């Protein structure tokens, strides 16, 4: 399943065959979908039939069933701009039904056939390359870009451009390849890190690890709600610095009967001071240290 999420040109023969078979066995609800838009059912909103009149093998059927059973989702928060750009533009898994209706429209077909737009990155590139003096209405814009698009067969480049912008704007914020206002870019974080090299107190990095590979953003055991969204987490700092001493210890470390504990101490008679056993089966010194840090983070506002 994870290998089928690799949306690139270097896929193995079996992967290309699997995607082709899925595209041939779409459910009745999605029969009218243009074949040129079916790129990867796990990244798009169309489904396949697995019950009757299907040419899918049992292995391919089982992959689909497991994806549904464990509620497979792609976590946009862990994708870089490059990774989000690799997502299919048509029937994007986060696009609305209203947006999907554009797919089979005259402009939708023109964008695929004449402008060769299939991914989010393709759409961004065509909007970024527009000249500043481009007219956004009318069929007779004389800019060089519109002339070039007409030579490719597009009857109204200005209108197609508006449709592309609409498709991008309709994507949920956390799926757009851009820096969200609530987050800092990697460049900003690097700059902050360099400026604070002389500061012995390091700010905990709360950003999720990111990847430009879609299959690394695969998530299962999720809820039915679309809760994998960016949440603005402003940095709140206070002038008063609290020093916390933590430690983890373990009797008979690395043994099957190991018993781990954690210690937290701030100052004399502080109510957060604590000595406790580590819950769970994984008992060792490291889990004792981690549990102490977790407990402290939960208790200190």
Secondary structure, DSSP 8 states (H G I E B T S, - for coil): --GGG--STT--HHHHHHHHHHHHTB-GGGTTS-GGG-S-TTTBS--B--SSS----HHHHHHHHHHHHTT-EE-GGGB-HHHHHTSBSTTBTT--HHHHTTTTSHHHHHHHHTS---BHHHHHHHHHT--TT--SSSS---SHHHHHHHHTT-S-HHHHHHHHHHHHHHS-GGGSSS--TTS--HHHHHHHHHHTTT-SS-----S---BS-GGGGEE-S--SS-------------S-----EEEEEEETTTSTT-EEEEEEE-STT-TT-EEEE--SS--SHHHHHHHHHHHHHHH--
